[in-house]
């Protein structure tokens, strides 16, 4: 099976909603249950992990600047981000994080960040990912949804699954920074 973090997080999200609806379950039990369920995550997502490990090896062999070249350099990243946000604006699971007047600034900053991430000349001069996401109530589920939109956009541009995995591997490395405050809140509960 190719169960990814996204699928696992979707199950956890359903678990939490169901547990909250059941009056017999004490609210304090839910965070403990999530910790227990998360302890088996790695065994469940092994197939997905194997694909990501292969993508990591390809990135190491080719160099990430190869991804920057393949996507079309600066103009390609700009086009990709425009398409990505068309998808994100339609995605009811996450569009609320990207609404409002700041959308253009978010797109510009993310374009600059992605240029560097994909191996191009980095122009990003913004705040750290931890700072940017500090007040956003984003969870693993939301980030997985965002990553699925990234995969969808890369597929629509014409990339195959192996190359898409190479992009996703780079972004997955950012998860601890993006969700730093979410993880910190989870440890406090």
C-alpha positions as CSV (number, residue, x, y, z in Angstrom):
1,X,0.0,0.0,0.0
2,X,1.1,3.5,-0.6
3,X,-0.4,5.2,2.5
4,X,1.3,8.5,3.0
5,X,1.4,11.0,5.9
6,X,-1.6,12.7,4.3
7,X,-3.8,9.5,4.5
8,X,-2.6,8.8,8.1
9,X,-3.4,12.4,9.2
10,X,-6.8,12.2,7.5
11,X,-7.6,9.1,9.6
12,X,-6.3,10.9,12.8
13,X,-8.5,13.9,11.9
14,X,-11.6,11.6,11.6
15,X,-10.6,9.9,14.9
16,X,-10.5,13.2,16.7
17,X,-13.8,14.4,15.3
18,X,-15.5,11.1,16.2
19,X,-14.0,11.0,19.7
20,X,-15.1,14.6,20.3
21,X,-18.7,13.7,19.3
22,X,-18.9,10.7,21.6
23,X,-19.9,11.8,25.1
24,X,-18.5,8.7,26.8
25,X,-14.9,9.6,25.9
26,X,-13.1,12.0,28.2
27,X,-11.5,15.0,26.4
28,X,-8.2,14.4,28.2
29,X,-7.9,11.0,26.6
30,X,-7.8,12.3,23.0
31,X,-4.3,13.8,23.0
32,X,-2.9,10.6,24.6
33,X,-4.7,8.5,22.0
34,X,-3.2,10.6,19.2
35,X,0.3,10.1,20.7
36,X,-0.3,6.3,20.7
37,X,-1.6,6.3,17.2
38,X,1.3,8.4,16.0
39,X,3.7,5.9,17.5
40,X,2.8,3.4,14.7
41,X,2.8,6.0,11.9
42,X,6.2,4.9,10.5
43,X,5.1,1.2,10.1
44,X,2.0,2.2,8.3
45,X,3.5,4.7,5.8
46,X,6.5,2.5,4.9
47,X,5.6,2.2,1.1
48,X,5.4,6.0,0.8
49,X,8.6,6.3,2.8
50,X,10.4,4.0,0.3
51,X,9.4,6.2,-2.6
52,X,10.6,9.3,-0.7
53,X,13.9,7.7,0.1
54,X,14.4,7.0,-3.6
55,X,13.6,10.6,-4.4
56,X,16.1,11.8,-1.8
57,X,18.8,9.7,-3.4
58,X,18.0,11.1,-6.9
59,X,18.2,14.7,-5.4
60,X,21.6,13.9,-3.9
61,X,22.8,12.4,-7.2
62,X,21.4,15.1,-9.6
63,X,21.7,18.0,-7.2
64,X,18.6,20.1,-6.4
65,X,19.6,22.7,-9.0
66,X,18.5,20.2,-11.6
67,X,14.9,20.6,-10.3
68,X,15.2,24.3,-10.7
69,X,16.3,23.8,-14.3
70,X,13.5,21.3,-14.9
71,X,10.8,23.5,-13.6
72,X,11.8,26.3,-15.9
73,X,14.0,28.4,-13.6
74,X,12.6,31.6,-12.2
75,X,9.7,31.9,-14.7
76,X,8.8,28.3,-14.2
77,X,8.6,28.7,-10.4
78,X,6.5,31.9,-10.8
79,X,4.1,29.9,-13.1
80,X,4.0,27.0,-10.7
81,X,3.2,29.3,-7.7
82,X,0.4,31.0,-9.7
83,X,-1.1,27.6,-10.5
84,X,-0.6,26.4,-7.0
85,X,-2.6,29.3,-5.5
86,X,-5.4,28.7,-8.0
87,X,-5.7,25.2,-6.5
88,X,-5.3,26.4,-2.9
89,X,-8.0,29.1,-3.3
90,X,-10.5,26.3,-4.4
91,X,-9.4,23.9,-1.6
92,X,-12.0,24.2,1.2
93,X,-9.6,22.4,3.6
94,X,-6.9,25.1,3.5
95,X,-8.1,28.2,1.6
96,X,-8.8,30.0,4.9
97,X,-5.0,30.2,5.6
98,X,-4.4,32.2,2.4
99,X,-7.4,34.6,2.2
100,X,-7.2,38.4,2.2
101,X,-5.2,41.2,1.0
102,X,-1.9,39.6,1.9
103,X,-2.2,36.9,-0.8
104,X,0.0,38.6,-3.3
105,X,2.7,39.2,-0.7
106,X,2.5,35.5,0.4
107,X,2.8,34.4,-3.3
108,X,5.8,36.7,-3.8
109,X,7.6,35.5,-0.7
110,X,6.8,31.8,-1.4
111,X,8.1,32.2,-5.0
112,X,11.4,33.6,-3.7
113,X,11.6,30.9,-1.1
114,X,10.9,28.1,-3.6
115,X,13.5,29.4,-6.1
116,X,16.1,28.9,-3.4
117,X,14.6,25.6,-2.2
118,X,14.6,24.2,-5.8
119,X,18.3,25.1,-6.3
120,X,18.1,28.5,-7.9
121,X,19.6,31.8,-6.8
122,X,17.8,32.5,-3.5
123,X,16.2,35.9,-3.2
124,X,14.2,35.2,-0.1
125,X,14.8,37.8,2.6
126,X,11.7,37.2,4.7
127,X,11.1,35.9,8.2
128,X,11.9,32.3,9.2
129,X,9.3,29.7,8.5
130,X,8.7,29.3,12.3
131,X,7.9,33.0,12.5
132,X,5.7,33.1,9.4
133,X,3.6,30.2,10.7
134,X,3.6,31.1,14.4
135,X,0.0,32.4,14.6
136,X,-1.4,30.1,11.9
137,X,-3.4,27.2,13.5
138,X,-2.1,24.8,10.9
139,X,-1.7,21.1,11.6
140,X,-0.1,18.1,9.8
141,X,-3.3,17.5,8.0
142,X,-3.4,21.1,6.6
143,X,0.2,20.9,5.5
144,X,-0.4,17.5,3.8
145,X,-3.4,19.1,1.9
146,X,-1.0,21.9,0.8
147,X,1.5,19.3,-0.4
148,X,-1.2,17.5,-2.3
149,X,-2.0,20.7,-4.1
150,X,1.7,21.0,-4.9
151,X,1.7,17.5,-6.3
152,X,-1.4,18.2,-8.4
153,X,0.1,21.4,-9.9
154,X,3.4,19.7,-10.7
155,X,1.5,16.9,-12.4
156,X,-0.5,19.4,-14.4
157,X,2.7,21.0,-15.5
158,X,3.8,17.6,-16.9
159,X,6.1,16.1,-14.3
160,X,6.1,12.4,-13.6
161,X,5.6,10.9,-10.2
162,X,9.3,10.3,-9.6
163,X,10.2,13.9,-10.2
164,X,7.2,15.1,-8.1
165,X,8.5,13.0,-5.3
166,X,11.8,14.8,-5.6
167,X,10.1,18.2,-5.1
168,X,8.0,16.8,-2.2
169,X,11.1,15.4,-0.4
170,X,12.6,19.0,-0.4
171,X,9.3,20.4,1.1
172,X,8.9,17.6,3.6
173,X,12.2,18.7,5.2
174,X,10.4,22.0,6.0
175,X,7.6,20.4,8.0
176,X,9.3,20.7,11.4
177,X,9.9,24.4,10.8
178,X,6.5,25.2,9.4
179,X,4.7,23.3,12.2
180,X,7.1,24.2,14.9
181,X,4.5,26.0,17.0
182,X,1.8,23.4,16.4
183,X,4.2,20.7,17.7
184,X,5.1,22.8,20.6
185,X,1.4,23.3,21.5
186,X,0.8,19.5,21.2
187,X,3.6,18.8,23.7
188,X,2.0,21.2,26.1
189,X,-1.4,19.5,26.1
